[in-house]
Amino acid sequence: MIKEFQDEYRWLSNFAPVEINFNGMIFSSVEHGYMSEKSNDLEWKKFCSDSTNHPVKVKRKSKKIVLRDDWETIKVNVMRELLVLKFSQKPYKELLLDTGNIYIQEGNKWGDTFWGVDLKTNIGENNLGKLIMSIREELKKEKEKEKIYQRFTNTVRGFIGRLRLV
């Protein structure tokens, strides 16, 4: 089990550096992109897309913005879209696939029981971990389809090669 996104699993964190092209803007982490979607204010989005702003700074400042009206209904889908973008890239895709079937928990010490699990109480929904594991399953299926396609292509090439000899 991956209990928290620390040490050798730090790359699972939404703060991990990765270029995310989302809704016409470039963000330097999932956290930057996620926080930008909390508001429709263009200045806020520009602030979030500024790669010189550390994700911690963006997250702290997000506590003072006016949330968009539909935020609670869209936030999980926004997170999912951003995570798909992250884990479709190297090295994150390979790192995630390398976790196999290990349970992924976003354990934290700041009491987030929606996205993670509070390590002090062991209480939490672990929605971030669940999204990441779901994306991992999709990546596994995609990898298997690629293997099947490659075998099919090699078989066809071999058949065509034999036809030429006839």
Protein Blocks (a to p, Z undefined) as FASTA:
>chain_A
ZZbdghjlmmmpmkbgcdddeehiacfbfklmmmmmmpccfklmmmmmmmklcfklmmmm
mmmpccdfklmmmmmmmmmmmmmmmmmpcfklmmmmmnomaccddddfeopaklmccfkl
opajklmmmmmmmmmmmmmmmmmmmmmmmmmmmmmmmmmmmmmmZZ
